[in-house]
Amino acid sequence: MHPHPVFGLLAAVLAVIPAWKVVSKAGYNGAWSLLIFIPLVNVIMMYVFAFSQWPTERQTTP
């Protein structure tokens, strides 16, 4: 028996929402979080986001 397609859609939404929030808080466009659906690219982007300087870190406070 195959799971209902709604479960796949629900899993996708549940994966994108927190990724979108994290990427947005880092100062990037939230659409970057859609890369979590591309195998290998998602791992590479995790390292890029983890070790690069985020736009929110570049902003200086007056």
N, C-alpha and C positions, 0 to 999 in steps of 0.2 A: 504494500500500500504506500503510495507516495503522499508526502505532506501537501497540504493545500497551498497554492501559490501565495495566499495572503501571508503565510508565515515567513516566506522569503522576503516579501515586501516589508513586513514589520521588522525583520532582522536588519534589513538595509537602512530603514529609517532610524532604528535604534543605534546603528553604528555611525551614521552621518551626523546626527544631532550633537553628540559630545565632541566629535572631531571638528565640526564647524565652529563650536564655541571656543575650543582651544586655539585653533588657527586664527580666529578673529581676535581673541585676546592677545595673541602674539603680534598683532598688527598687520596680518596678511588678509587678503580677500578670503572669505569663508569658502568660496568655490574650490579652493585648493584641497579642501577636505574630500572632494569627490574622487581624488586620486587613490583613496583607500580601496577602491574596487578594482584597481589594475594590479595584478600580481607583479611582484618584484619592484614596480614603481612605488608601491606603498611603503616598502621597507626602505628604499633609497630616500624617499621624501621624509620618512621619520628621522633618518640620520641628518638630512639637510636641515630640518627644522630644529633638531636637538642641538646641533653644533654651530649653527650660523647665528649671527647677531640679529635679533629680532628688531623690526622697525620700532616697536615700543621702547626698546632699550636705547635706540639711537636718539630719541627725543630728549632734549635737555630741559630740565625744569628751571624756571626763572628764579 
